[in-house]
Amino acid sequence: MVQTTSKLFDEIAKVLTSTAGAAQGLKSELDVVIKAQSERLLNDLDVVQREEFDALKTMLVKSREKNDILEGRINELEKLIKHNIKNQKVTKKNTIIKDK
């Protein structure tokens, strides 16, 4: 009886081992199929890839920095123009007063 039970357990162990191996193989195949289907779905949805997104993000940051610099320069030029216009008005008033 002990030997029969031992043989039975050996057979069960063999079946379980082969089943575990088959399950591992099935898991690997499922992983590949799911990844391929996910990539296909994302491509069909026209989703941007991470590398492309990061490149565009870097370009946007640089453009914003340049925009801020240019905005500052424009503000300085506007102040200078206003200052020059005021000086011209004062000069014209002084000239008119002297001419009288």
DAVENQUI-V14999 format. One record per residue. N is the residue number from 1. SS is DSSP state (2 for helix, 1 for strand, 0 for the rest). BURIAL is + if it has 24 or more other C-alpha atoms within 12 Angstrom, else -. D_CENTER is the distance of its C-alpha to the mean C-alpha in Angstrom with 2 decimals. Layout:
n: {N | N}
ss: {SS | SS}
burial: {BURIAL | BURIAL}
d_center: {D_CENTER | D_CENTER}
//
This chain:
n: {1 | 2 | 3 | 4 | 5 | 6 | 7 | 8 | 9 | 10 | 11 | 12 | 13 | 14 | 15 | 16 | 17 | 18 | 19 | 20 | 21 | 22 | 23 | 24 | 25 | 26 | 27 | 28 | 29 | 30 | 31 | 32 | 33 | 34 | 35 | 36 | 37 | 38 | 39 | 40 | 41 | 42 | 43 | 44 | 45 | 46 | 47 | 48 | 49 | 50 | 51 | 52 | 53 | 54 | 55 | 56 | 57 | 58 | 59 | 60 | 61 | 62 | 63 | 64 | 65 | 66 | 67 | 68 | 69 | 70 | 71 | 72 | 73 | 74 | 75 | 76 | 77 | 78 | 79 | 80 | 81 | 82 | 83 | 84 | 85 | 86 | 87 | 88 | 89 | 90 | 91 | 92 | 93 | 94 | 95 | 96 | 97 | 98 | 99 | 100}
ss: {0 | 2 | 2 | 2 | 2 | 2 | 2 | 2 | 2 | 2 | 2 | 2 | 2 | 2 | 2 | 2 | 2 | 2 | 2 | 2 | 2 | 2 | 2 | 2 | 2 | 2 | 2 | 2 | 2 | 2 | 2 | 2 | 2 | 2 | 2 | 2 | 2 | 2 | 2 | 2 | 2 | 2 | 2 | 2 | 0 | 0 | 0 | 0 | 0 | 2 | 2 | 2 | 2 | 2 | 2 | 2 | 2 | 2 | 2 | 2 | 2 | 2 | 2 | 2 | 2 | 2 | 2 | 2 | 2 | 2 | 2 | 2 | 2 | 2 | 2 | 2 | 2 | 2 | 2 | 2 | 2 | 2 | 2 | 2 | 2 | 2 | 2 | 2 | 2 | 2 | 2 | 2 | 2 | 2 | 2 | 2 | 2 | 2 | 2 | 0}
burial: {- | - | - | - | - | - | - | - | - | - | - | - | - | - | - | - | - | - | - | - | - | - | - | - | - | - | - | - | - | - | - | - | - | - | - | - | - | - | - | - | - | - | - | - | - | - | - | - | - | - | - | - | - | - | - | - | - | - | - | - | - | - | - | - | - | - | - | - | - | - | - | - | - | - | - | - | - | - | - | - | - | - | - | - | - | - | - | - | - | - | - | - | - | - | - | - | - | - | - | -}
d_center: {67.45 | 65.33 | 64.76 | 63.89 | 61.39 | 59.93 | 59.61 | 58.00 | 55.41 | 54.82 | 54.21 | 51.88 | 49.94 | 49.71 | 48.47 | 45.86 | 44.70 | 44.39 | 42.67 | 40.12 | 39.51 | 39.15 | 36.73 | 34.57 | 34.67 | 33.81 | 30.82 | 29.53 | 30.13 | 28.43 | 25.30 | 25.22 | 25.98 | 23.43 | 20.62 | 21.88 | 22.22 | 18.72 | 17.30 | 19.83 | 18.97 | 15.24 | 16.43 | 19.02 | 16.66 | 14.80 | 11.35 | 8.72 | 8.36 | 5.71 | 7.58 | 7.71 | 4.25 | 4.64 | 8.08 | 7.91 | 6.44 | 9.30 | 11.61 | 11.24 | 12.11 | 14.97 | 16.14 | 16.39 | 18.35 | 20.61 | 21.10 | 22.24 | 24.61 | 26.02 | 26.52 | 28.50 | 30.58 | 31.35 | 32.52 | 34.74 | 36.22 | 36.92 | 38.74 | 40.69 | 41.70 | 42.86 | 44.80 | 46.45 | 47.39 | 49.02 | 50.91 | 52.13 | 53.42 | 55.24 | 56.71 | 57.92 | 59.52 | 61.27 | 62.52 | 63.87 | 65.64 | 67.23 | 68.40 | 70.32}
//
